[in-house]
Amino acid sequence: MPEQSHVYDRLRSQILDLERTPGARLTERGLESELSASRTPLRAALMRLEADGLVERDGRAWQVSPIDLGEITRLSELRDAVESAAVRLSCARAGDSAIASLRERLGGFAPGTPSDESVRAGAHFHVELAGLCGNHYFADTVESAMTRLARTRWLEVRTDASKRTAWEEHREIVELVAARDADAAADRIHRHIVATHERLLAALDADTRTLRARGLVIVN
């Protein structure tokens, strides 16, 4: 189990950081040599990554899953429904200390933060926000969606201006939860998710040629 977890964590990190580009072919023999891993834990790790939607079978081999624009849209719709419902419950259920803790971890805006750190911090914020409602299924669903979106979200937070926008929107949501204003909090997180999705699609559209030149596979 420790070896499987190590292999899984390493491959997952490489895929999410785009070190292994979407569409890249993976062979078990090549990964065994590269990662110094034995066959059984490697296969188990690949199956976990397949369940995460990060790799898929390609004949007898594997490949890193392409970026799927349709999937991005469906995941954004899922997040909108789940997170809007969760934040309403959080306004009614979350303790003051839990909300204050989330506000403290959000901290202040830090210019110059690397994009990969911003992506991880943003994902953690949404998972923890959903978890405030006390029903872990909401947080689990959000975490799964954010994992599948992680490879593309870095495109949306490449500049300090875009990172500041995301941070300011997160801060507004937390303050509305702290005020126990369920309607306003649900509306704000809805508008945040829609705006994030629109910014992401705009970034993908603007960079399609560059992304394809780097070997990233994008499908509609």
MARMAR-78415 format. One record per residue: residue in one letter; x negated, y, z of N, C-alpha, C in turn. Coordinates in Angstrom, 3 decimals, padded with zeros to 6 digits, m for minus. Each point is the difference from the previous one (the first is absolute). Layout:
# residues N
('A' (X Y Z) (X Y Z) (X Y Z))
...
This chain:
# residues 220
('M' (m000.809 m001.220 000.000) (000.809 001.220 000.000) (m000.844 001.272 000.000))
('P' (m001.095 000.091 000.811) (m000.820 001.216 m000.047) (m000.561 000.269 m001.390))
('E' (m000.458 m001.062 m000.713) (m000.558 000.205 m001.338) (001.086 000.482 m000.953))
('Q' (001.194 m000.586 000.089) (001.094 000.412 m000.871) (000.327 001.474 000.226))
('S' (000.071 000.409 001.266) (000.318 001.391 000.306) (m001.075 000.937 m000.523))
('H' (m001.256 m000.412 000.130) (m001.109 000.832 m000.479) (000.074 000.174 m001.515))
('V' (000.231 m001.091 m000.715) (000.089 000.064 m001.457) (001.203 000.837 m000.420))
('Y' (001.136 m000.222 000.642) (001.216 000.758 m000.298) (m000.231 001.493 000.216))
('D' (m000.552 000.357 001.159) (m000.217 001.415 000.319) (m000.949 000.658 m000.997))
('R' (m001.049 m000.732 m000.389) (m000.980 000.581 m000.923) (000.600 000.204 m001.382))
('L' (000.695 m001.013 m000.517) (000.613 000.132 m001.320) (001.097 001.071 000.006))
('R' (000.803 000.016 001.045) (001.085 000.981 000.098) (m000.570 001.413 m000.007))
('S' (m001.071 000.221 000.755) (m000.621 001.313 000.045) (m000.539 000.403 m001.365))
('Q' (m000.630 m000.934 m000.689) (m000.558 000.288 m001.330) (001.097 000.342 m000.999))
('I' (001.137 m000.690 000.093) (001.104 000.249 m000.928) (000.648 001.350 000.296))
('L' (000.257 000.278 001.277) (000.658 001.257 000.361) (m000.884 001.204 m000.277))
('D' (m001.323 m000.170 000.116) (m000.933 001.095 m000.280) (m000.364 000.085 m001.478))
('L' (000.632 m000.868 m000.822) (m000.214 m000.024 m001.448) (m001.420 m000.399 m000.392))
('E' (m000.723 m000.673 000.916) (m001.284 m000.581 m000.382) (000.245 m001.144 m000.979))
('R' (001.108 m000.705 000.205) (000.451 m001.012 m000.956) (001.216 000.610 m000.685))
('T' (m000.146 000.344 m001.264) (001.023 000.764 m000.698) (001.191 m000.864 m000.405))
('P' (001.205 000.600 m000.066) (001.180 m000.732 m000.460) (m000.250 m000.649 m001.353))
('G' (000.379 m001.280 m000.096) (m000.213 m000.754 m001.225) (m001.316 m000.763 m000.023))
('A' (m000.888 000.265 000.979) (m001.296 m000.692 000.026) (000.213 m001.490 000.271))
('R' (m000.720 m000.831 m000.741) (000.113 m001.447 000.127) (m000.820 m000.485 001.197))
('L' (000.560 m000.965 000.728) (m000.668 m000.590 001.163) (m000.056 m001.515 m000.188))
('T' (m001.159 m000.587 000.226) (m000.108 m001.455 m000.039) (m000.442 m000.480 001.374))
('E' (000.537 m001.141 000.395) (m000.347 m000.517 001.318) (m001.491 m000.300 000.097))
('R' (m000.559 m000.560 m001.068) (m001.429 m000.325 000.033) (m000.839 001.265 000.154))
('G' (000.363 001.049 m000.744) (m000.749 001.249 000.097) (000.129 000.635 001.370))
('L' (001.199 m000.046 000.577) (000.210 000.586 001.325) (m000.698 m000.807 001.086))
('E' (m000.031 m001.313 m000.159) (m000.715 m000.836 000.958) (m001.452 000.435 000.102))
('S' (m000.621 000.208 m001.158) (m001.404 000.395 m000.025) (m000.191 001.420 000.516))
('E' (000.853 000.901 m000.455) (m000.136 001.417 000.365) (000.238 000.244 001.479))
('L' (000.995 m000.674 000.557) (000.398 000.238 001.390) (m000.576 m001.024 000.967))
('S' (m000.758 m000.970 m000.532) (m000.535 m001.088 000.823) (001.125 m000.671 000.779))
('A' (001.066 m000.313 m000.723) (001.194 m000.575 000.626) (000.221 m001.416 m000.513))
('S' (000.586 m000.834 000.828) (000.342 m001.354 m000.416) (001.377 000.002 m000.665))
('R' (000.301 m001.050 m000.752) (001.181 m000.026 m000.863) (001.323 000.140 000.764))
('T' (000.177 m000.753 001.079) (001.301 m000.004 000.685) (000.375 001.358 000.584))
('P' (m000.863 000.638 000.782) (000.378 001.324 000.522) (000.138 001.044 m001.094))
('L' (m000.770 m000.139 m001.100) (000.116 000.951 m001.105) (001.375 m000.104 m000.643))
('R' (000.448 m001.234 m000.253) (001.325 m000.181 m000.593) (001.098 000.525 000.928))
('A' (m000.161 m000.241 001.285) (000.994 000.488 000.963) (000.042 001.528 m000.011))
('A' (m001.171 000.630 m000.113) (m000.060 001.464 m000.047) (000.667 000.525 m001.267))
('L' (m000.245 m000.663 m001.131) (000.608 000.417 m001.259) (001.517 m000.141 000.048))
('M' (000.488 m001.036 000.649) (001.453 m000.185 000.119) (000.615 001.096 000.871))
('R' (m000.721 000.426 001.037) (000.489 001.113 000.827) (000.042 001.288 m000.816))
('L' (m001.023 000.214 m000.796) (m000.045 001.189 m000.846) (001.098 m000.040 m001.061))
('E' (000.316 m001.206 m000.479) (001.093 m000.150 m000.950) (001.324 000.388 000.659))
('A' (000.183 m000.407 001.252) (001.217 000.361 000.733) (000.084 001.511 000.218))
('D' (m001.164 000.659 000.118) (m000.048 001.455 000.157) (000.259 000.719 m001.320))
('G' (m000.011 m000.755 m001.106) (000.183 000.620 m001.302) (m001.271 000.613 m000.570))
('L' (m001.154 m000.365 000.576) (m001.266 000.602 m000.431) (m000.744 m000.842 m001.029))
('V' (000.273 m001.294 m000.057) (m000.580 m000.847 m001.047) (001.108 m000.883 m000.560))
('E' (m000.253 m000.549 m001.181) (000.971 m000.914 m000.614) (m000.760 m001.047 m000.796))
('R' (000.650 m001.111 m000.246) (m000.648 m001.080 m000.737) (m000.115 000.367 m001.473))
('D' (m001.115 m000.391 m000.588) (m000.271 000.229 m001.415) (m000.499 m001.313 m000.579))
('G' (000.947 m000.887 m000.334) (m000.381 m001.345 m000.416) (m000.571 m000.752 001.186))
('R' (m001.201 m000.515 m000.154) (m000.665 m000.697 001.101) (m000.787 000.949 000.886))
('A' (m000.127 001.231 m000.437) (m000.733 000.993 000.781) (000.987 000.972 000.662))
('W' (m000.511 001.121 000.450) (000.812 001.033 000.636) (m000.371 001.336 m000.624))
('Q' (000.835 000.994 000.212) (m000.366 001.354 m000.376) (000.577 000.972 001.019))
('V' (m000.653 001.144 000.128) (000.542 001.064 000.832) (001.260 000.509 m000.686))
('S' (001.080 000.109 000.735) (001.279 000.397 m000.590) (m000.095 001.366 m000.661))
('P' (000.553 000.138 m001.219) (000.017 001.307 m000.676) (000.829 001.008 000.790))
('I' (m000.239 001.289 m000.249) (000.854 001.037 000.562) (001.301 m000.004 m000.793))
('D' (001.101 m000.201 000.683) (001.312 m000.143 m000.633) (000.855 001.221 000.341))
('L' (000.261 000.848 m000.996) (000.777 001.211 000.244) (001.410 m000.312 000.475))
('G' (000.585 m001.087 m000.523) (001.333 m000.391 000.443) (m000.007 m000.404 001.467))
('E' (m001.046 m000.720 000.402) (m000.097 m000.398 001.403) (m000.159 001.219 000.899))
('I' (m000.792 000.978 m000.435) (m000.187 001.215 000.789) (001.337 000.678 000.250))
('T' (000.835 000.073 m001.030) (001.321 000.615 000.142) (000.883 m000.795 000.947))
('R' (m000.011 m001.317 m000.138) (000.836 m000.839 000.877) (m000.456 000.094 001.457))
('L' (m001.306 000.043 000.214) (m000.509 000.106 001.363) (000.345 001.350 000.618))
('S' (m000.025 001.042 m000.793) (000.380 001.324 000.508) (001.476 000.019 000.390))
('E' (000.846 m000.659 m000.792) (001.416 m000.089 000.343) (000.197 m000.781 001.297))
('L' (m000.778 m001.080 000.157) (000.079 m000.796 001.225) (m000.432 000.821 001.204))
('R' (m001.119 000.711 m000.138) (m000.478 000.829 001.108) (001.027 001.054 000.381))
('D' (000.606 000.618 m001.000) (000.984 001.052 000.264) (001.142 m000.547 000.856))
('A' (000.519 m001.156 m000.379) (001.124 m000.583 000.745) (m000.410 m000.413 001.407))
('V' (m001.139 m000.704 000.101) (m000.422 m000.545 001.293) (m000.462 001.105 000.946))
('E' (m000.840 000.907 m000.490) (m000.556 001.018 000.888) (001.043 001.033 000.413))
('S' (000.951 000.290 m000.871) (001.068 000.923 000.387) (000.854 m000.595 001.113))
('A' (000.289 m001.295 m000.109) (000.779 m000.664 001.051) (m000.801 m000.103 001.293))
('A' (m001.288 m000.336 m000.131) (m000.837 m000.163 001.186) (m000.144 001.305 000.765))
('V' (m000.175 001.117 m000.719) (m000.216 001.267 000.693) (001.271 000.441 000.732))
('R' (001.160 m000.358 m000.538) (001.248 000.296 000.713) (000.047 m000.764 001.327))
('L' (m000.371 m001.284 m000.047) (m000.021 m000.793 001.232) (m001.049 000.523 000.972))
('S' (m001.143 000.434 m000.541) (m001.065 000.519 000.859) (000.445 001.237 000.753))
('C' (000.785 000.851 m000.646) (000.495 001.206 000.671) (000.848 m000.351 001.218))
('A' (000.665 m001.154 m000.067) (000.866 m000.417 001.104) (m000.736 m000.853 001.021))
('R' (m001.010 m000.760 m000.441) (m000.592 m001.018 000.868) (m001.399 000.306 000.515))
('A' (m000.804 000.698 m000.781) (m001.412 000.165 000.353) (m000.176 000.813 001.273))
('G' (m000.928 m000.441 000.838) (m000.303 000.743 001.217) (m000.818 001.242 m000.307))
('D' (000.090 000.997 000.860) (m000.751 001.237 m000.215) (m001.497 m000.262 m000.062))
('S' (m000.484 m000.913 000.836) (m001.435 m000.288 000.029) (m000.471 m000.648 m001.301))
('A' (000.846 m000.860 m000.580) (m000.364 m000.648 m001.258) (m000.075 001.015 m001.131))
('I' (000.941 000.936 m000.012) (m000.014 001.046 m001.029) (m001.216 000.900 000.185))
('A' (m000.283 000.354 001.242) (m001.158 000.845 000.283) (m001.294 m000.695 m000.399))
('S' (m000.064 m001.311 000.197) (m001.188 m000.763 m000.369) (m000.217 000.011 m001.511))
('L' (001.095 m000.154 m000.766) (m000.103 000.040 m001.451) (m000.435 001.391 m000.460))
('R' (000.550 001.040 000.630) (m000.387 001.375 m000.340) (m001.487 000.210 000.272))
('E' (m000.482 m000.536 001.120) (m001.411 000.162 000.354) (m000.906 m000.729 m000.992))
('R' (000.391 m001.222 m000.417) (m000.816 m000.744 m000.950) (m000.001 000.648 m001.379))
('L' (001.087 000.678 m000.340) (000.035 000.717 m001.266) (m001.048 001.104 m000.004))
('G' (m000.170 000.630 001.175) (m001.055 000.991 000.144) (000.192 001.205 m000.898))
('G' (m001.115 000.690 m000.241) (000.036 001.168 m000.871) (m000.531 m000.342 m001.372))
('F' (000.214 000.893 m000.944) (m000.493 m000.240 m001.351) (m001.515 000.166 m000.033))
('A' (m000.685 m000.964 m000.634) (m001.464 000.024 m000.074) (m000.434 000.072 m001.458))
('P' (m000.351 001.184 m000.491) (m000.457 000.119 m001.394) (m001.219 m000.876 m000.255))
('G' (m000.092 m000.519 m001.205) (m001.162 m000.806 m000.351) (000.108 m001.458 000.362))
('T' (001.145 m000.428 000.551) (000.173 m001.410 000.334) (000.000 m000.837 m001.281))
('P' (m000.792 m001.075 m000.055) (m000.022 m000.841 m001.204) (001.396 m000.527 m000.324))
('S' (000.258 m000.178 m001.303) (001.335 m000.430 m000.429) (000.392 m001.344 000.591))
('D' (m000.972 m000.948 000.098) (000.356 m001.314 000.528) (000.441 000.098 001.454))
('E' (m000.633 000.899 000.769) (000.411 000.191 001.392) (001.387 000.639 000.065))
('S' (000.260 000.934 m000.895) (001.312 000.651 m000.032) (001.101 m000.989 m000.330))
('V' (m000.289 m000.914 m000.944) (000.982 m001.021 m000.371) (000.302 m000.907 001.191))
('R' (m001.067 m000.445 000.689) (000.211 m000.874 001.165) (000.754 000.724 001.106))
('A' (m000.377 001.258 000.251) (000.664 000.763 001.059) (001.474 000.221 m000.331))
('G' (000.286 000.299 m001.274) (001.387 000.201 m000.397) (000.830 m001.258 000.148))
('A' (m000.575 m001.134 m000.382) (000.705 m001.273 000.137) (000.268 m000.310 001.465))
('H' (m001.012 000.183 000.843) (000.171 m000.266 001.425) (001.088 000.894 000.598))
('F' (000.036 001.254 m000.440) (001.021 000.916 000.518) (001.401 m000.527 m000.301))
('H' (000.240 m000.399 m001.241) (001.332 m000.462 m000.375) (000.384 m001.300 000.709))
('V' (m000.959 m000.879 000.181) (000.279 m001.251 000.711) (000.329 000.286 001.463))
('E' (m000.794 000.859 000.633) (000.241 000.328 001.406) (001.306 000.767 000.174))
('L' (000.306 000.881 m000.950) (001.260 000.745 000.065) (001.181 m000.956 m000.055))
('A' (m000.063 m000.977 m000.907) (001.083 m000.988 m000.091) (000.082 m000.830 001.273))
('G' (m001.150 m000.272 000.598) (m000.032 m000.806 001.215) (000.617 000.684 001.204))
('L' (000.128 001.316 m000.031) (000.583 000.724 001.133) (001.441 m000.413 000.264))
('C' (000.661 m000.565 m001.016) (001.413 m000.359 000.179) (000.172 m001.237 000.873))
('G' (m001.096 m000.731 000.255) (000.073 m001.158 000.879) (000.333 m001.302 m000.701))
('N' (000.169 000.041 m001.324) (000.294 m001.209 m000.786) (m001.197 m000.245 m000.917))
('H' (m000.795 m001.014 000.297) (m001.254 m000.191 m000.727) (000.215 m000.375 m001.466))
('Y' (001.206 m000.449 m000.352) (000.244 m000.347 m001.397) (m000.080 001.237 m000.904))
('F' (000.407 001.146 000.515) (m000.134 001.230 m000.775) (m001.483 000.286 m000.253))
('A' (m000.820 m000.073 001.050) (m001.428 000.276 m000.135) (m000.674 m001.018 m000.915))
('D' (000.397 m001.279 000.118) (m000.583 m001.042 m000.853) (000.294 000.269 m001.474))
('T' (001.230 000.419 m000.279) (000.383 000.279 m001.387) (m000.768 001.188 m000.555))
('V' (m000.126 001.041 000.803) (m000.749 001.184 m000.433) (m001.472 m000.349 m000.222))
('E' (m000.569 m000.794 000.896) (m001.411 m000.377 m000.145) (m000.226 m000.778 m001.293))
('S' (000.906 m000.925 m000.313) (m000.120 m000.770 m001.229) (000.073 000.909 m001.227))
('A' (000.941 000.940 000.009) (000.146 000.918 m001.129) (m001.235 000.881 m000.144))
('M' (m000.531 000.498 001.109) (m001.166 000.882 m000.063) (m001.234 m000.762 m000.475))
('T' (m000.098 m001.272 000.352) (m001.124 m000.815 m000.482) (000.047 m000.112 m001.512))
('R' (001.188 m000.252 m000.530) (000.132 m000.143 m001.454) (m000.225 001.320 m000.724))
('L' (000.221 001.107 000.673) (m000.175 001.318 m000.611) (m001.391 000.586 000.199))
('A' (m000.801 m000.629 000.856) (m001.265 000.617 000.418) (m000.936 000.311 m001.151))
('R' (m000.055 m000.883 m001.004) (m000.957 000.217 m001.099) (000.330 001.242 m000.814))
('T' (001.267 000.366 m000.064) (000.379 001.153 m000.809) (000.104 001.282 000.815))
('R' (000.216 m000.111 001.309) (000.185 001.193 000.812) (m001.253 000.862 000.065))
('W' (m001.194 m000.590 m000.206) (m001.216 000.813 000.026) (000.011 001.057 m001.091))
('L' (000.745 m000.253 m001.104) (000.076 000.977 m001.084) (000.741 001.260 000.436))
('E' (000.900 m000.182 000.978) (000.868 001.104 000.414) (m000.636 000.844 001.104))
('V' (m001.119 m000.450 000.567) (m000.632 000.746 001.093) (m001.478 000.261 m000.285))
('R' (m000.295 000.382 m001.228) (m001.397 000.219 m000.365) (m000.513 001.386 000.368))
('T' (000.886 000.970 000.203) (m000.421 001.360 000.308) (000.401 000.370 001.422))
('D' (m000.697 000.989 000.561) (000.363 000.464 001.336) (001.415 000.562 000.016))
('A' (000.411 000.633 m001.102) (001.351 000.570 m000.066) (001.058 m001.096 000.103))
('S' (m000.203 m001.124 m000.707) (000.974 m001.088 000.043) (m000.009 m000.685 001.366))
('K' (m001.200 m000.117 000.594) (m000.087 m000.598 001.335) (000.689 000.884 001.034))
('R' (m000.172 001.321 m000.125) (000.655 000.919 000.926) (001.515 m000.086 m000.136))
('T' (000.485 m000.091 m001.229) (001.447 m000.113 m000.231) (000.566 m001.223 000.706))
('A' (m000.674 m001.147 m000.159) (000.460 m001.230 000.651) (m000.008 000.155 001.510))
('W' (m001.090 000.577 000.538) (m000.104 000.174 001.454) (001.093 000.923 000.511))
('E' (000.263 001.096 m000.688) (001.030 000.941 000.445) (001.388 m000.650 m000.008))
('E' (000.273 m000.812 m001.016) (001.288 m000.687 m000.061) (000.130 m001.017 001.122))
('H' (m001.093 m000.707 000.311) (000.026 m000.945 001.122) (000.270 000.740 001.310))
('R' (m000.666 001.150 000.179) (000.187 000.779 001.223) (001.456 000.449 000.141))
('E' (000.609 000.450 m001.087) (001.395 000.439 000.048) (000.921 m001.143 000.413))
('I' (m000.259 m001.193 m000.512) (000.839 m001.156 000.333) (m000.103 m000.323 001.486))
('V' (m001.212 m000.014 000.533) (m000.190 m000.301 001.419) (000.725 001.019 000.874))
('E' (m000.090 001.269 m000.362) (000.643 001.034 000.804) (001.522 m000.156 m000.009))
('L' (000.554 m000.423 m001.127) (001.454 m000.207 m000.067) (000.429 m001.210 000.822))
('V' (m000.843 m001.044 000.015) (000.295 m001.156 000.860) (m000.068 000.422 001.463))
('A' (m001.013 000.800 000.345) (m000.135 000.478 001.379) (001.211 000.833 000.413))
('A' (000.588 000.725 m000.959) (001.184 000.816 000.281) (001.276 m000.828 m000.003))
('R' (m000.114 m001.305 m000.323) (001.143 m000.923 m000.047) (001.041 000.422 m001.037))
('D' (m000.481 000.623 m001.089) (000.901 000.440 m001.064) (m000.005 m001.071 m001.094))
('A' (000.858 m000.991 000.149) (m000.007 m001.165 m000.883) (000.291 000.363 m001.446))
('D' (001.000 000.874 m000.213) (000.349 000.356 m001.378) (m001.150 000.717 m000.696))
('A' (m000.588 000.955 000.678) (m001.099 000.767 m000.595) (m001.237 m000.868 m000.206))
('A' (m000.288 m000.894 000.955) (m001.165 m000.876 m000.117) (000.153 m000.960 m001.173))
('A' (001.209 m000.564 m000.146) (000.254 m000.930 m001.110) (m000.090 000.721 m001.342))
('D' (000.526 001.217 m000.052) (m000.072 000.776 m001.238) (m001.444 000.363 m000.322))
('R' (m000.780 000.335 001.032) (m001.390 000.409 m000.241) (m000.842 m001.163 m000.474))
('I' (000.184 m001.172 000.585) (m000.806 m001.143 m000.447) (000.442 m000.450 m001.392))
('H' (001.284 000.144 m000.305) (000.478 m000.303 m001.357) (m000.698 000.911 m001.012))
('R' (m000.015 001.302 000.277) (m000.616 000.939 m000.928) (m001.513 m000.217 m000.087))
('H' (m000.621 m000.409 001.091) (m001.437 m000.291 000.007) (m000.317 m001.192 m000.895))
('I' (000.768 m001.063 000.120) (m000.263 m001.207 m000.802) (000.247 000.280 m001.477))
('V' (001.072 000.732 m000.323) (000.288 000.332 m001.399) (m001.110 000.870 m000.579))
('A' (m000.439 001.001 000.760) (m001.047 000.894 m000.482) (m001.321 m000.741 m000.178))
('T' (m000.307 m000.895 000.932) (m001.229 m000.789 m000.109) (000.032 m000.858 m001.248))
('H' (001.140 m000.621 m000.257) (000.144 m000.837 m001.185) (m000.175 000.826 m001.277))
('E' (000.598 001.181 m000.031) (m000.116 000.853 m001.186) (m001.433 000.460 m000.212))
('R' (m000.706 000.332 001.086) (m001.398 000.413 m000.126) (m000.861 m001.153 m000.490))
('L' (000.302 m001.196 000.479) (m000.762 m001.172 m000.415) (000.193 m000.290 m001.484))
('L' (001.245 000.042 m000.460) (000.262 m000.250 m001.419) (m000.669 001.056 m000.870))
('A' (m000.005 001.251 000.470) (m000.645 001.063 m000.763) (m001.506 m000.244 m000.081))
('A' (m000.592 m000.460 001.107) (m001.433 m000.276 000.007) (m000.333 m001.165 m000.918))
('L' (000.836 m001.034 000.030) (m000.226 m001.150 m000.880) (000.131 000.393 m001.468))
('D' (000.996 000.835 m000.285) (000.206 000.428 m001.386) (m001.173 000.839 m000.485))
('A' (m000.493 000.881 000.861) (m001.103 000.870 m000.389) (m001.298 m000.765 m000.194))
('D' (m000.166 m001.105 000.744) (m001.272 m000.714 m000.011) (000.043 m001.331 m000.732))
('T' (001.073 m000.241 m000.756) (000.148 m001.312 m000.635) (m001.214 m000.367 m000.845))
('R' (m000.466 000.920 m000.831) (m001.137 m000.316 m000.862) (m001.247 m000.308 000.814))
('T' (m000.234 000.809 001.029) (m001.181 m000.218 000.842) (000.091 m001.332 000.718))
('L' (001.189 m000.307 000.519) (000.196 m001.247 000.731) (m000.211 m001.199 m000.914))
('R' (000.534 000.057 m001.209) (m000.165 m001.114 m000.919) (m001.469 m000.145 m000.404))
('A' (m000.701 001.129 m000.123) (m001.412 m000.058 m000.360) (m000.807 m000.683 001.087))
('R' (000.449 000.122 001.251) (m000.685 m000.659 001.110) (000.400 m001.463 000.129))
('G' (000.950 m000.427 m000.823) (000.399 m001.402 000.029) (001.201 m000.287 000.869))
('L' (000.646 001.057 000.521) (001.180 m000.219 000.818) (001.194 m000.283 m000.898))
('V' (000.669 m001.110 000.258) (001.124 m000.408 m000.830) (001.291 000.570 000.559))
('I' (000.740 000.745 m000.830) (001.263 000.602 000.408) (001.099 m000.546 m000.896))
('V' (001.105 m000.455 000.598) (001.117 m000.518 m000.783) (001.251 000.782 000.385))
('N' (000.957 000.070 m000.939) (001.247 000.715 000.262) (001.055 m000.945 000.544))
